Amino acid sequence: MNRKTMIKGTFLVLSLLASSVMAAVSQQDADKLGTSLTPLGAQKEANSDGSIPAWTGGLPTNAGAVDANGFLADPFAGEKPLFVITASNAGQYRDKLTDGQMALFKRYPDSYRIPVYPSHRTATVPAQVQAAARDSALQVQSINDGNGLAGFKQGSYYAFPIPSNGVEVVWNHFTRYMGDSYRRAFIQATPQVDGSYTPVRFEEQQVYPSRVSDLPAEDAGALLYYYKQRVISPARLAGTVALVHETLDQVKEPRRAWVYNAGQRRVRRAPQLAYDGPGTASDGQRTADNLDMYNGAPDRYDWKLIGKKELYIPYNSYRMESPSLKYDDIIKAGHLNPDHTRYELHRVWEVVATLKPGARHVYATRHMYLDEDTWQIAEVDHYDRQGQLWRVAEGHALYRYDNQTSYLAAETLYDLISGRYMVVGLRNEEPKNTQYGLTAKAYDFTPAALRTDGMR
């Protein structure tokens, strides 16, 4: 009987293990990448009326001039809006707008508008990243109920280019190509209701393990990236430095995070840099996991994949990044200046995240929309525990054609209740645009190095 019990127990354990690991796609499905699908898994074909064009490879690397400081020329500078959506005509376009966008029209009926331009499918990635996405389709599996990855190694990108559920779609946002490794300076602003603001200036680095020459053995295969953020100004905040080691399974091994406080001159562990902990210097206008539209462990939510739909989303936002603009030109009362925004019709993946019973977070539901060509989150509607639409996030995306990567010219988070908002990522007045291709030493991303960073 004991032997039979052991055998039954072994089969039970094996079946539980099998149920916790979701299989990668078949060779036949993987072969669709780069043939019937784009290399990253989007539909190649145009939509039925041609308002979304077919994907033909994205912009070439010489699509426009790049100035000495890395700022890009707008390939579509001569285009005019096809039409402008306002509070008075928004109902006409309701099927291609989010609930959050409709709420913004209601909140700011006299000023918020969406200028809609011709759609251009500009994005692509380098050939080696396309190959990595195909390898991911064949090799990467989700584990621990979708909270971790197996088979995702150094140099991997786009964990699930052919996703089968909502959490896999979100993992593609986490693991998208962001120029390998990068450094940037930018501002964050949290305007008052009257539009007045004090910019908080940051320096930020994100480096992947493949770019670290002396990677510790314990980090190989365990980390997605190293991240460091330093506050430059204003003086009362300057010198604060945050360090994150982003793990591939944050349930098995939670995010490692530390903060150096310049006033105390101490380095502390920082578990608050996750979930709904307060965002750095955000005046309460965002949570830690609002940065980059959404980041961190997905374990507190159930993820439902709704499917695909066509939406007007911020896209090809070259003007928003132009060094000819000042921050005051962009940051206005209530919302960004729509004179400098650009929206296009694109297909998006629609995913709804619902807080699990017993889990804690200020957002009970997050309704997300991800661009099919880049896996970048474009829009998120955040609902509170009473089911009320609370905050609306928009990511103003553009394609960095000289480095074949996509990123955000700015991301916003609008508070419909208070009438305030946050914008992060603006760099129009910075001396240099985002820099790519960084290499690093492991010591640069250790708690011991934070004190030096804070005193620079």
C-alpha positions in Angstrom: 0.0 0.0 0.0 2.8 2.4 0.8 4.4 1.7 -2.6 1.1 2.3 -4.3 0.6 5.5 -2.4 4.1 6.7 -3.4 3.4 6.0 -7.0 0.1 7.8 -6.9 1.8 10.7 -5.1 4.5 10.8 -7.8 1.9 11.0 -10.6 0.1 13.7 -8.7 3.2 15.8 -8.4 4.1 15.3 -12.1 0.5 16.3 -13.1 0.7 19.4 -10.9 4.1 20.3 -12.5 2.7 19.8 -15.9 -0.3 22.0 -15.2 2.0 24.8 -13.9 4.1 24.9 -17.1 2.4 26.1 -20.3 3.9 24.7 -23.5 5.7 26.8 -26.1 4.2 26.9 -29.6 4.6 24.3 -32.3 7.2 24.5 -35.0 4.4 25.0 -37.5 3.1 28.0 -35.6 6.6 29.4 -35.1 7.2 29.3 -38.8 4.4 31.9 -39.2 6.7 34.5 -37.7 8.2 36.5 -40.6 5.9 34.8 -43.1 2.2 35.2 -42.6 2.8 37.2 -39.4 5.4 39.9 -38.8 8.6 38.7 -37.1 7.1 39.8 -33.7 3.7 38.1 -34.3 1.5 40.9 -35.6 -0.9 40.6 -38.5 0.9 41.6 -41.7 -2.2 42.5 -43.7 -4.0 45.8 -43.8 -7.4 46.1 -42.2 -10.6 45.8 -44.4 -10.7 49.4 -45.5 -7.0 50.1 -45.7 -7.0 52.7 -42.9 -4.5 50.5 -41.2 -1.9 49.7 -43.8 -0.1 46.4 -44.3 3.3 46.0 -42.5 6.1 46.2 -45.1 9.2 46.1 -42.9 9.0 49.4 -41.0 11.0 52.5 -41.5 14.6 52.2 -42.8 17.4 53.3 -40.5 18.0 56.4 -42.6 14.4 57.5 -42.6 15.4 60.9 -41.3 18.2 63.1 -40.1 19.5 62.6 -36.5 21.1 65.6 -34.9 24.4 65.7 -33.0 22.5 65.1 -29.7 20.5 62.1 -31.0 17.2 63.8 -31.7 15.3 62.5 -34.7 13.7 64.3 -37.6 10.0 63.7 -38.0 9.5 61.6 -41.2 5.9 62.8 -41.2 6.3 66.4 -40.4 4.4 67.6 -43.5 1.2 65.6 -42.7 -2.0 67.2 -41.5 -4.7 65.5 -39.3 -7.3 63.6 -41.2 -9.8 64.8 -38.6 -9.9 65.9 -35.0 -12.0 64.1 -32.3 -13.5 66.5 -29.7 -16.1 66.2 -27.0 -18.8 67.2 -29.4 -18.1 64.5 -32.0 -16.5 61.7 -29.8 -19.7 59.6 -30.0 -19.2 59.2 -33.7 -15.9 57.4 -33.1 -16.9 55.6 -29.9 -16.0 52.1 -31.1 -12.4 53.1 -31.7 -11.9 55.0 -28.4 -11.2 53.6 -24.9 -13.5 54.3 -21.9 -10.6 56.4 -20.5 -10.4 58.6 -23.6 -14.2 59.1 -23.5 -13.8 60.1 -19.8 -11.2 62.6 -20.7 -13.5 64.2 -23.2 -16.1 64.5 -20.5 -13.6 65.8 -17.9 -12.1 68.4 -20.3 -14.8 69.1 -22.9 -13.3 72.4 -24.1 -9.6 71.5 -24.4 -9.0 67.8 -24.7 -8.9 66.6 -28.3 -7.4 63.7 -30.4 -5.9 64.7 -33.7 -6.0 61.6 -36.0 -3.3 61.3 -38.6 -2.7 58.7 -41.4 -1.5 55.4 -39.9 2.1 54.3 -40.5 3.4 50.9 -39.3 6.9 52.2 -38.8 8.3 49.7 -36.2 10.7 46.8 -36.6 13.7 45.4 -34.7 17.2 44.2 -35.7 17.5 40.8 -37.4 19.1 39.2 -34.4 16.1 40.3 -32.3 13.7 38.9 -34.8 15.6 35.6 -34.5 15.4 35.8 -30.7 11.6 36.3 -30.9 11.3 33.1 -33.0 13.5 31.2 -30.5 11.3 32.4 -27.7 8.2 31.1 -29.4 9.7 27.7 -29.5 11.5 27.6 -26.2 10.0 29.9 -23.6 7.3 28.6 -21.2 5.4 30.3 -18.5 5.7 28.8 -15.0 4.2 29.5 -11.6 0.7 30.3 -13.0 2.2 32.7 -15.5 4.3 34.7 -13.0 7.7 33.4 -14.2 9.5 32.3 -17.4 11.4 29.1 -18.2 13.7 28.9 -21.2 14.2 32.7 -21.3 17.9 33.3 -21.5 20.4 36.1 -22.0 19.7 37.7 -25.4 16.1 36.6 -25.4 13.2 39.0 -26.3 9.4 38.8 -26.7 8.7 35.8 -24.5 5.4 34.9 -26.3 5.2 36.4 -29.9 2.3 34.1 -30.4 0.4 34.4 -27.1 -2.4 32.2 -25.9 -3.6 34.2 -22.8 -3.5 37.6 -21.2 -0.5 37.3 -19.0 1.6 36.1 -22.0 0.6 39.3 -23.8 1.8 41.4 -20.9 5.1 39.4 -20.7 5.7 40.6 -24.2 5.6 44.2 -23.0 8.0 43.3 -20.2 10.5 41.5 -22.5 10.2 43.8 -25.6 13.4 45.1 -27.2 14.4 48.5 -25.8 17.6 49.0 -27.6 19.5 46.3 -25.7 20.7 48.7 -23.0 20.2 52.4 -22.6 20.8 55.6 -20.7 18.5 58.7 -20.7 17.8 61.9 -18.9 14.2 63.1 -18.6 11.8 65.0 -16.5 8.7 64.1 -14.6 6.0 66.7 -13.8 2.9 66.6 -11.7 1.0 69.8 -12.6 -1.4 71.4 -10.3 -5.0 72.0 -11.5 -3.9 75.4 -12.9 -1.1 73.9 -14.9 1.8 75.1 -12.7 4.5 72.5 -12.1 8.1 71.9 -10.9 10.0 69.5 -13.1 11.9 66.7 -11.4 14.9 65.7 -13.5 16.1 62.1 -13.6 19.0 60.1 -15.0 18.1 56.5 -15.8 20.0 53.4 -16.9 18.7 50.0 -17.9 21.2 47.3 -18.7 20.6 43.7 -19.7 22.7 40.8 -18.4 24.1 40.2 -21.8 25.8 43.6 -21.7 27.5 43.1 -18.3 31.0 41.9 -18.7 31.4 40.4 -15.3 27.9 39.0 -14.6 27.7 37.2 -11.3 26.8 33.5 -11.7 23.8 33.8 -9.4 22.3 36.5 -11.8 22.7 34.5 -15.0 19.4 33.2 -16.0 17.7 34.8 -13.0 17.5 38.5 -14.0 15.7 40.3 -16.8 17.7 43.5 -16.4 19.4 45.9 -14.0 17.8 49.3 -13.5 19.1 52.5 -11.8 17.4 55.9 -11.4 19.0 59.0 -10.0 17.2 62.3 -9.1 19.2 65.3 -10.4 16.9 68.2 -9.4 15.3 70.0 -7.6 17.9 70.4 -4.8 15.6 69.0 -2.1 15.3 65.7 -3.9 18.7 65.5 -5.7 21.0 62.6 -4.9 18.2 60.0 -4.3 19.1 56.9 -6.2 17.0 53.7 -6.7 18.4 50.4 -7.8 16.4 47.4 -9.1 17.4 43.9 -10.1 14.4 42.8 -12.1 13.9 39.0 -11.6 12.3 36.7 -14.1 10.1 35.1 -11.5 9.1 37.7 -8.9 7.0 35.2 -6.9 9.9 32.7 -6.5 12.4 35.6 -6.0 10.8 39.0 -5.4 12.3 42.1 -7.2 15.5 43.2 -5.5 15.4 46.9 -4.8 17.4 49.4 -2.8 17.3 53.2 -2.3 20.1 55.6 -1.3 18.7 58.6 0.6 20.9 61.6 0.1 19.7 63.3 3.3 20.4 60.3 5.5 23.4 59.1 3.4 22.1 55.5 3.9 21.3 52.6 1.5 18.2 50.7 2.4 16.3 47.8 1.0 13.2 49.2 -0.8 10.3 46.7 -1.0 8.0 49.6 -1.6 9.5 50.0 -5.2 6.8 47.5 -6.4 3.1 47.1 -6.9 1.2 50.1 -5.4 4.1 51.6 -3.5 4.5 55.3 -4.2 6.2 56.4 -7.4 9.4 58.3 -6.9 8.9 62.1 -6.5 5.4 61.7 -8.0 3.4 63.7 -5.5 1.1 60.7 -5.1 0.1 60.8 -8.8 1.4 57.3 -9.7 2.3 53.9 -8.2 5.6 52.2 -8.6 4.1 49.8 -11.1 2.6 52.6 -13.2 6.1 53.4 -14.7 6.5 52.3 -18.3 2.7 52.0 -18.3 3.0 48.8 -16.2 5.9 47.0 -14.7 6.7 44.3 -12.2 5.2 41.0 -11.0 1.8 40.1 -12.5 0.9 37.8 -9.6 -1.8 39.9 -7.9 -4.1 39.9 -10.9 -6.1 37.5 -13.0 -5.4 38.3 -16.7 -8.1 37.9 -19.3 -7.3 38.1 -23.0 -10.2 39.8 -24.7 -8.7 39.7 -28.2 -7.8 42.4 -30.8 -9.5 45.6 -31.8 -8.8 48.8 -33.7 -8.2 51.9 -31.6 -6.9 55.5 -32.0 -3.7 55.5 -30.0 -0.8 57.9 -29.7 1.7 56.9 -32.3 4.8 58.2 -34.2 5.0 61.0 -31.6 8.1 62.6 -33.1 6.8 66.1 -32.6 6.3 65.4 -28.9 10.1 64.7 -28.6 11.3 67.6 -30.7 14.0 69.7 -29.1 12.4 72.8 -30.7 9.7 72.5 -28.0 10.0 73.6 -24.4 8.4 71.7 -21.5 6.1 74.7 -21.0 4.9 74.2 -24.6 3.7 70.6 -23.8 2.6 70.7 -20.1 -0.7 72.5 -19.8 -3.6 72.5 -17.2 -5.5 69.3 -17.2 -3.6 67.4 -19.9 -0.8 67.6 -22.5 -1.1 70.2 -25.2 -3.0 68.5 -28.0 -1.3 70.8 -30.5 1.7 68.4 -30.2 0.1 65.0 -29.9 -0.5 62.6 -32.8 -2.9 59.6 -32.8 -3.3 56.9 -35.5 -5.6 53.9 -36.0 -3.8 50.7 -35.0 -4.7 47.2 -34.0 -4.2 46.5 -30.3 -4.3 43.5 -28.0 -6.9 44.0 -25.3 -6.3 42.6 -21.9 -8.2 43.0 -18.6 -6.4 42.5 -15.3 -8.7 41.9 -12.3 -7.4 41.9 -8.7 -7.4 38.4 -7.2 -9.5 37.7 -4.1 -7.5 38.6 -1.1 -4.8 40.5 -3.0 -4.0 44.1 -2.2 -3.7 47.0 -4.7 -5.2 50.4 -5.1 -6.2 49.4 -8.7 -8.9 46.7 -8.7 -9.0 46.5 -12.5 -6.6 47.6 -15.2 -7.9 47.6 -18.8 -4.9 47.5 -21.1 -4.3 48.0 -24.8 -1.0 46.9 -26.4 0.2 47.9 -29.9 0.4 44.7 -32.0 3.6 45.8 -33.8 5.7 46.6 -30.8 4.0 45.0 -27.8 4.3 48.4 -26.1 1.3 49.3 -23.9 -0.5 52.2 -25.4 -3.5 52.8 -23.2 -4.5 51.7 -19.7 -7.8 52.5 -17.8 -7.4 52.1 -14.0 -10.4 51.4 -11.8 -10.6 51.7 -8.1 -12.1 49.2 -5.6 -15.6 50.7 -6.1 -15.4 50.1 -9.8 -15.0 53.7 -10.6 -12.7 54.7 -13.5 -9.9 56.6 -11.7 -6.8 57.1 -13.8 -6.2 57.0 -17.5 -2.7 56.3 -18.9 -1.5 57.1 -22.4 1.9 56.2 -23.9 3.0 58.5 -26.7 5.1 56.1 -28.7 7.6 56.6 -31.5 10.0 54.4 -33.4 13.7 55.3 -33.1 14.6 54.3 -36.6 18.4 54.8 -36.3 18.5 52.2 -33.5 15.5 50.1 -34.6 13.8 50.3 -31.3 10.5 51.7 -30.0 9.9 53.7 -26.9 7.8 56.5 -25.4 8.3 60.2 -26.0 6.1 60.7 -22.9 3.7 58.7 -20.7 0.8 60.3 -18.9 -1.4 59.3 -16.1 -4.6 61.4 -15.7 -6.5 61.5 -12.4 -10.1 62.0 -13.4 -11.2 62.7 -9.8 -8.6 65.3 -8.7 -8.1 66.9 -12.1 -4.3 66.5 -11.9 -2.0 64.3 -13.9 1.6 63.1 -14.2 3.8 63.2 -17.3 7.1 61.3 -17.3 9.8 60.9 -19.9 9.9 64.3 -21.6 13.5 65.1 -22.7 13.0 68.0 -25.1 15.3 70.4 -23.2 17.9 67.7 -22.2 21.4 68.0 -23.7 21.2 64.5 -25.2 18.5 62.1 -26.3 18.5 58.4 -25.2 21.8 56.6 -25.7 21.9 52.9 -26.6 24.4 50.1 -26.7 25.7 50.5 -23.2 28.0 48.0 -21.5 28.5 47.9 -17.7 30.3 46.3 -14.8 28.3 44.4 -12.3 29.6 46.6 -9.5 27.8 49.6 -11.0 24.5 47.9 -10.1 25.3 46.9 -6.6 24.0 48.6 -3.4 27.6 49.5 -2.5 27.8 51.7 -5.6 24.6 53.7 -4.8 26.4 56.1 -2.3 28.9 57.1 -5.0 26.0 57.7 -7.5 24.1 59.8 -5.0 27.1 62.1 -4.4 28.0 62.7 -8.0 
